[in-house]
Amino acid sequence: MSSFWIDTFPNILNNYKSLDKNIDTDICIIGGGITGLSIAYSICKHGFKTTILDKEKLAMKASGHTTAKITSQHGLFYKYLADTFSPSFARDYFNANQDAITNIKNIIDENNIDCDFEFQDNYVYTTSEDDVNKIKDETNIVNSFNFNAEYLNTIPLNIPNMLAAIKFPNQAQFNPRKYLKGLCDFIINNNGEIYEDSKVYNIKRSGNKYITSTKNNTVTSKYLVLATHYPIKNFPGYYFLKMYSQTSNVIAIETEQNLCEGMYISSNSPTFSYRTAAYNKKRIALIGGFGHKTGAKIDLSNSYSFLEDEIKKIYPDAKVLYKWNTEDCISLDKIPYIGNFSNLLPNMYVATGFKKWGMTTSNVAANIITDKILEKENKYEYIFKSTRFKPIKNKSEFGNMIKETSHSLILNKFDLPAATLNDIKNDEGKIVTINKTKVGVYKDKNGKIFKVKPVCTHLGCELSWNNLDKTWDCPCHGSRFDYTGKSLYSPSVRNLEILN
Ligand SMILES: Cc1cc2nc3c(=O)[nH]c(=O)nc-3n(C[C@H](O)[C@H](O)[C@H](O)COP(=O)(O)OP(=O)(O)OC[C@H]3O[C@@H](n4cnc5c(N)ncnc54)[C@H](O)[C@@H]3O)c2cc1C
């Protein structure tokens, strides 16, 4: 599952040591992806002592597996925002993300970060008649914000049956891990501390401080930021009721032909996303899409071949260099949650639900949370207010989530699978019944058996077998575990119970 970014830039992040003593700090940030590191960068500038804890190595989860397009064009989104909220709300969301592009460029210039940053135009295109008018509407609404989006009938990338597109000029792309290395250097040079292999198991409030516990040590701080992707604390934030996870796949390809530049994404399903990147002094392309709700009980074995087939329609000689996937969190109203974790816990902040557009929105989050700590007003804060209850009004998504969760939590408890150990072939995983108990079994390629309790350690949902990555995935909130039971993705913090 290693991405092109991790494989080609593996040791950038200095191998920080794990937390080996109890410490006091001003701000403790849990999570060292682009969100945690952007917030740390921004707050360090104001002289606060900042401590980052990551459970593994930095930028190895979503931020190390992203496609890293830096754009305010989050699909066809602005007509939806204008209709659901208001035109001025849509405009402010747009401006927040456009500002983020400028901010990221300024950070790169000020710190001389060599991260392959390039301005590129971004296109959302369609091959479906149904979306042509949506693209026209989107162009009109975005241009009402004084922007210069273009409605097009042709685009530079040779997509078969392309009908219409909207172009956002001067968007950007970069190498996310090289960028994050630059942020880490700044943080360390500005009184910040970074600890890797320091998984947080518990957070408690004591007086006016937070005590954050790893296995053997604690960090005491006035301010606490949850930048763990899906929040690892359930109460009183209740994010597990207002967010779900989606996994998407990416392949990196090379071709003998000249690659078309620009960033592209389809408006219609299944999603097809495209960008170029620098690789060994040449250009390669990253193709993403074909996503699914994490933990869905579906056959995933064709996930990469779909992307390969699609890119071969454009570059028939495309050769796949890398394949990977990762997940992102999606809120029920599609707006990220940035700000107070809960009204009941002062000075505790969260930034999540980026809907696969976390390059710009993590920068927006860094500015909002920094301003909150500095007690300054932020003109975009109201859009992302994390304690809002509005999302629950999204009845269809909320209904789906409740159905999925109750099915996984309750109904599945009574339904014992008919399969037995003998039904499992080598390199296959299944939930089977052994002594009237459900057991998650994976037989590796040599027939060695791994047995786990197939119940998520986050909130007890029944896990699904992922036949692509050989993982146990939670359909409720997106926690993932490898076949030995090791916790890979939040919100779970504990490994699965191993059964003998
Ligand atoms: C396939 C795909 C493509 C994407 N492409 C784009 C794109 O082109 N442009 C864009 O803007 N966005 C894109 N995104 C979205 C973007 O990658 C994410 O929104 C962003 O990386 C999220 O960053 P993060 O820091 O919040 O999470 P992460 O990068 O996952 O970081 C969270 C960190 O928290 C740590 N952690 C978790 N639990 C604990 C714990 N208990 N204790 C300590 N640490 C913990 C993890 O180890 C991890 O390092 C894409 C997403 C996907 C799925």
The ligand as an SDF file (V2000), in Angstrom:
LIG
                    3D

 53 58  0  0  0  0  0  0  0  0999 V2000
   -7.2480    8.8670   -2.7810 C   0  0  0  0  0  0  0  0  0  0  0  0
   -7.2970   10.2620   -2.2090 C   0  0  0  0  0  0  0  0  0  0  0  0
   -6.8220   11.3190   -2.9750 C   0  0  0  0  0  0  0  0  0  0  0  0
   -6.8350   12.6050   -2.4470 C   0  0  0  0  0  0  0  0  0  0  0  0
   -6.3990   13.6220   -3.2320 N   0  0  0  0  0  0  0  0  0  0  0  0
   -6.4890   14.8870   -2.7790 C   0  0  0  0  0  0  0  0  0  0  0  0
   -6.1130   15.9810   -3.6060 C   0  0  0  0  0  0  0  0  0  0  0  0
   -5.7220   15.8090   -4.7590 O   0  0  0  0  0  0  0  0  0  0  0  0
   -6.2200   17.2230   -3.1050 N   0  0  0  0  0  0  0  0  0  0  0  0
   -6.6830   17.4570   -1.8440 C   0  0  0  0  0  0  0  0  0  0  0  0
   -6.8230   18.6140   -1.4520 O   0  0  0  0  0  0  0  0  0  0  0  0
   -7.0130   16.4240   -1.0190 N   0  0  0  0  0  0  0  0  0  0  0  0
   -6.9230   15.1610   -1.4560 C   0  0  0  0  0  0  0  0  0  0  0  0
   -7.2830   14.1340   -0.6480 N   0  0  0  0  0  0  0  0  0  0  0  0
   -7.6250   14.4000    0.7550 C   0  0  0  0  0  0  0  0  0  0  0  0
   -6.3880   14.6410    1.6230 C   0  0  0  0  0  0  0  0  0  0  0  0
   -5.3690   13.7220    1.2840 O   0  0  0  0  0  0  0  0  0  0  0  0
   -6.7650   14.4920    3.0960 C   0  0  0  0  0  0  0  0  0  0  0  0
   -7.8880   15.3080    3.3510 O   0  0  0  0  0  0  0  0  0  0  0  0
   -5.6450   14.9360    4.0110 C   0  0  0  0  0  0  0  0  0  0  0  0
   -4.4440   14.2830    3.6740 O   0  0  0  0  0  0  0  0  0  0  0  0
   -6.0110   14.6240    5.4620 C   0  0  0  0  0  0  0  0  0  0  0  0
   -4.9130   14.9860    6.2410 O   0  0  0  0  0  0  0  0  0  0  0  0
   -4.9230   14.7530    7.8130 P   0  0  0  0  0  0  0  0  0  0  0  0
   -3.6700   15.3150    8.3400 O   0  0  0  0  0  0  0  0  0  0  0  0
   -6.2040   15.2690    8.3680 O   0  0  0  0  0  0  0  0  0  0  0  0
   -4.9760   13.1710    7.9880 O   0  0  0  0  0  0  0  0  0  0  0  0
   -3.7560   12.1220    7.9410 P   0  0  0  0  0  0  0  0  0  0  0  0
   -2.7930   12.4650    6.9000 O   0  0  0  0  0  0  0  0  0  0  0  0
   -4.3830   10.7720    7.9100 O   0  0  0  0  0  0  0  0  0  0  0  0
   -3.0470   12.3390    9.3180 O   0  0  0  0  0  0  0  0  0  0  0  0
   -3.6000   11.9120   10.5530 C   0  0  0  0  0  0  0  0  0  0  0  0
   -2.4400   11.4940   11.4470 C   0  0  0  0  0  0  0  0  0  0  0  0
   -2.9520   11.1790   12.7420 O   0  0  0  0  0  0  0  0  0  0  0  0
   -2.2070   10.0970   13.2510 C   0  0  0  0  0  0  0  0  0  0  0  0
   -2.9940    9.4400   14.3070 N   0  0  0  0  0  0  0  0  0  0  0  0
   -4.1870    8.7940   14.1770 C   0  0  0  0  0  0  0  0  0  0  0  0
   -4.5750    8.2860   15.3750 N   0  0  0  0  0  0  0  0  0  0  0  0
   -3.6120    8.6340   16.2680 C   0  0  0  0  0  0  0  0  0  0  0  0
   -3.4340    8.3920   17.6570 C   0  0  0  0  0  0  0  0  0  0  0  0
   -4.3040    7.6590   18.3810 N   0  0  0  0  0  0  0  0  0  0  0  0
   -2.3250    8.8950   18.2720 N   0  0  0  0  0  0  0  0  0  0  0  0
   -1.4070    9.6240   17.5730 C   0  0  0  0  0  0  0  0  0  0  0  0
   -1.5400    9.8670   16.2390 N   0  0  0  0  0  0  0  0  0  0  0  0
   -2.6200    9.3820   15.6010 C   0  0  0  0  0  0  0  0  0  0  0  0
   -1.9760    9.1990   12.0320 C   0  0  0  0  0  0  0  0  0  0  0  0
   -0.8820    8.3260   12.2260 O   0  0  0  0  0  0  0  0  0  0  0  0
   -1.7260   10.2260   10.9410 C   0  0  0  0  0  0  0  0  0  0  0  0
   -0.3470   10.5060   10.7310 O   0  0  0  0  0  0  0  0  0  0  0  0
   -7.3150   12.8410   -1.1380 C   0  0  0  0  0  0  0  0  0  0  0  0
   -7.8040   11.7830   -0.3800 C   0  0  0  0  0  0  0  0  0  0  0  0
   -7.8300   10.5040   -0.9140 C   0  0  0  0  0  0  0  0  0  0  0  0
   -8.4400    9.4050   -0.1090 C   0  0  0  0  0  0  0  0  0  0  0  0
  1  2  1  0
  2  3  1  0
  2 52  2  0
  3  4  2  0
  4  5  1  0
  4 50  1  0
  5  6  2  0
  6  7  1  0
  6 13  1  0
  7  8  2  0
  7  9  1  0
  9 10  1  0
 10 11  2  0
 10 12  1  0
 12 13  2  0
 13 14  1  0
 14 15  1  0
 14 50  1  0
 15 16  1  0
 16 17  1  0
 16 18  1  0
 18 19  1  0
 18 20  1  0
 20 21  1  0
 20 22  1  0
 22 23  1  0
 23 24  1  0
 24 25  2  0
 24 26  1  0
 24 27  1  0
 27 28  1  0
 28 29  2  0
 28 30  1  0
 28 31  1  0
 31 32  1  0
 32 33  1  0
 33 34  1  0
 33 48  1  0
 34 35  1  0
 35 36  1  0
 35 46  1  0
 36 37  1  0
 36 45  1  0
 37 38  2  0
 38 39  1  0
 39 40  1  0
 39 45  2  0
 40 41  1  0
 40 42  2  0
 42 43  1  0
 43 44  2  0
 44 45  1  0
 46 47  1  0
 46 48  1  0
 48 49  1  0
 50 51  2  0
 51 52  1  0
 52 53  1  0
M  END
$$$$
